Amino acid sequence: MPDPLFVLALALALLVAGLSAGLIAGLLGVGGGIVIVPVLYHLFTLMGIDPAVTMHLAVGTSLASIVPTSIAAVRSHLRRDAVDLPLLRRWAPAVVVGVLCGAAAAGAVGGTVLTGIFGTVALLVALYMTFVSDRVRLRDTLPGPAVQAVIAAVIGAFSSMMGIGGGTLTVPSLVLCNYPIRRAVATSSAVGMIIAVPGTLGFMVAGVGTPGLPPFSLGFVSLLGLVLTAPTAMITAPIGARLAHSLNPRLLRRAFALFLVFTSGHMLYSLLG
């Protein structure tokens, strides 16, 4: 039997992770995965779970927790008419295709590869957000439908492999095309919801029958982690969404970069051990 004090500490850590993830989901449009993935990765490692499945389990559980979190954040943004629904309709099919491809690829590679992808992509985005001026634009408008479909598919694929809601890639992609950051944050929350549902199903299927999974797991989704993080995240997601509409856009940009630097550095450092 596990140590009751250890189980209590683990539960409290998961609850705090859920509260933090919900706040960040609403504030930055990142779906909370940028917090949940590294926290779950290290918590599962401390629990002695097989290293071969630790990262897969963290990513799958994060995607599952993003489903209710994104719903709560999107509802708050919709009330403010901040979500670009026409853009969302154009992107949705390509995002789903990318998510399914990313989930299939994640099931075929090792946990070290997933950890490296998470850390590298998050660090690159953080460097962009830190050192590239928010006035820098590659285009004055969004590209044509075909290019947008490619962008949406790439966002879906990498987001599903990283266990994040899509804001990490969606926000900078839109901002570089002269898209208002507040609207990008709100729309990326909806993109995160589209990513999370098929991504969760993909990780559930990919993990069926995999040895080394902990009790109460459905494929690569830990139901214990889901139960303890998702409800608390839903509480704070609307608070974050309200803050997003009252804070300075430059402050949002810096906060976004700060979280990415912290989490990506933590994950890449873990590969050195």
Secondary structure as UniProt FT lines:
FT   HELIX           4..28
FT   TURN            31..32
FT   HELIX           33..46
FT   TURN            47..48
FT   HELIX           51..79
FT   TURN            80..81
FT   HELIX           85..108
FT   HELIX           111..131
FT   TURN            134..135
FT   HELIX           145..162
FT   HELIX           167..175
FT   TURN            176..178
FT   HELIX           181..206
FT   TURN            207..209
FT   TURN            211..212
FT   STRAND          217..218
FT   TURN            219..220
FT   STRAND          221..222
FT   HELIX           223..244
FT   TURN            245..246
FT   HELIX           249..270
FT   TURN            271..272
//
